[in-house]
């Protein structure tokens, strides 16, 4: 049985793909996600991981927050904490809460809670400027060959390296805020 958010994500990915005139094969080629997996996601047969959703959203020209906000269908300017959409990666327990109202573009604030020992690889978007501010715990962020060790209060402007790995080597959860805005063209 598919949970409601997975079903809405399935419909949102399908709608975004078809509105751009993309076949599943074309999206697979652009995103690096197999056509079979895209089919499973669009049918709601699987709950996609953070890494898969990040690849699909980037290939569809949107952020992960925007994809989730579209799935939620939310255009309010005020979103109370109890109403902020939360998505949990089924593989790692990575918890992502969209803090910003969907109508608040172009700035997006996203709170992440990374469980102890968890590691999440995410591809960077060339279209976004991002900063990470650690709220609690310790975050190890690898951008290509460069490794950043961040503690509570530290803030890092992310570089342009396309491959990133967010890891929590500690024994307690790590909580951090990601601020995203489109890069100036």
TIKOLTOR-492776 format. One line per 3 residues: number of its first residue (from 1); for each residue x, y, z of C-alpha. Coordinates in steps of 0.2 Angstrom, whole numbers. Each point is the difference from the previous one (the first is absolute). Layout:
<nodes>
NUM> X Y Z ~ ... $
</nodes>
This chain:
<nodes>
1> 0 0 0 ~ 7 17 -5 ~ 0 14 13 $
4> -8 16 -6 ~ 16 10 -2 ~ 8 -14 -11 $
7> -16 0 -10 ~ 1 19 -2 ~ 19 0 -4 $
10> -4 -14 -14 ~ -13 11 -8 ~ 11 16 2 $
13> 15 -8 -9 ~ -11 -7 -14 ~ -9 17 -2 $
16> 17 9 0 ~ 8 -12 -13 ~ -15 0 -12 $
19> -3 19 1 ~ 18 2 -6 ~ -3 -13 -14 $
22> 12 -12 7 ~ -1 -19 -3 ~ 5 -11 15 $
25> 15 -5 -10 ~ 5 19 -3 ~ -2 3 19 $
28> 10 -15 4 ~ 14 5 -12 ~ 1 18 8 $
31> -2 -5 18 ~ 10 -16 0 ~ -15 -9 8 $
34> -5 -16 -9 ~ -16 0 -11 ~ -6 -15 10 $
37> 2 10 17 ~ -8 15 -7 ~ -15 -11 -5 $
40> -1 -7 18 ~ 1 18 8 ~ -13 7 -12 $
43> -12 -15 4 ~ 3 2 19 ~ 7 -18 1 $
46> 16 6 10 ~ 3 14 12 ~ 15 9 -8 $
49> 16 4 9 ~ 7 18 2 ~ 13 -4 -12 $
52> -13 -5 -14 ~ -11 14 3 ~ 15 12 0 $
55> 5 -7 -17 ~ -18 1 -7 ~ -3 17 6 $
58> 16 7 -7 ~ -3 -8 -17 ~ -18 8 0 $
61> 7 17 4 ~ -6 2 18 ~ 7 -2 18 $
64> -5 -15 11 ~ -9 13 11 ~ -10 6 -15 $
67> -4 -18 -6 ~ -7 -4 18 ~ -9 16 1 $
70> -9 -3 -17 ~ -4 -18 7 ~ -8 9 15 $
73> -9 12 -11 ~ 4 14 13 ~ 0 19 -5 $
76> -2 8 17 ~ 11 14 6 ~ 0 -6 18 $
79> 4 -18 4 ~ -2 -4 19 ~ 13 -13 6 $
82> -13 -13 2 ~ -5 2 -19 ~ 18 0 -7 $
85> 2 -15 -11 ~ 12 -13 6 ~ 7 -13 -11 $
88> 11 -15 7 ~ 12 -10 -11 ~ -5 -18 2 $
91> 18 -6 -2 ~ 10 12 12 ~ -13 8 11 $
94> 5 17 -7 ~ -14 12 6 ~ -3 15 -11 $
97> -13 14 5 ~ -4 13 -12 ~ 0 16 12 $
100> -4 13 -13 ~ -18 3 -7 ~ -1 -7 -18 $
103> -5 18 -5 ~ 16 7 7 ~ 11 -2 -15 $
106> 14 3 -5 ~ 6 -4 18 ~ -2 -17 7 $
109> 5 -5 18 ~ 1 -19 3 ~ 3 -8 17 $
112> 9 -17 -1 ~ 2 -13 14 ~ 14 -12 -4 $
115> 0 -16 12 ~ 16 -5 8 ~ 10 -10 -12 $
118> -10 5 -15 ~ 8 5 -17 ~ -10 7 -14 $
121> 7 4 -18 ~ -8 14 -9 ~ 4 8 -17 $
124> 2 18 0 ~ -11 12 -11 ~ 10 12 -11 $
127> -15 11 1 ~ 0 3 19 ~ 10 9 13 $
130> 0 -9 16 ~ 6 3 18 ~ 0 -13 14 $
133> -2 6 18 ~ 3 -14 13 ~ -12 2 15 $
136> 4 -15 10 ~ 13 -14 -1 ~ 14 -3 -12 $
139> -1 -1 -19 ~ 13 -6 -12 ~ -3 7 -17 $
142> 10 -7 -15 ~ 0 10 -16 ~ 10 -10 -12 $
145> 17 -3 8 ~ -2 15 13 ~ -7 -5 17 $
148> -8 13 12 ~ -2 -4 19 ~ -14 11 6 $
151> -6 2 18 ~ -15 9 8 ~ 1 18 -6 $
154> 11 -2 -15 ~ -7 6 -17 ~ 7 -6 -17 $
157> -3 7 -17 ~ -1 -15 -11 ~ 12 0 -15 $
160> -4 -6 -18 ~ 6 -18 2 ~ -14 -10 -7 $
163> 2 -15 12 ~ -3 2 18 ~ -2 -12 15 $
166> -8 6 16 ~ 6 -11 14 ~ -3 -1 19 $
169> 15 -9 8 ~ -6 4 18 ~ -10 -10 12 $
172> -14 13 1 ~ -12 7 -14 ~ 7 15 -10 $
175> -12 14 -4 ~ 4 13 -13 ~ -9 13 -10 $
178> 3 2 -19 ~ -4 17 -8 ~ -3 -1 -19 $
181> -2 14 -13 ~ 2 0 -19 ~ 17 5 -7 $
184> 1 16 -9 ~ 1 -3 -19 $
</nodes>
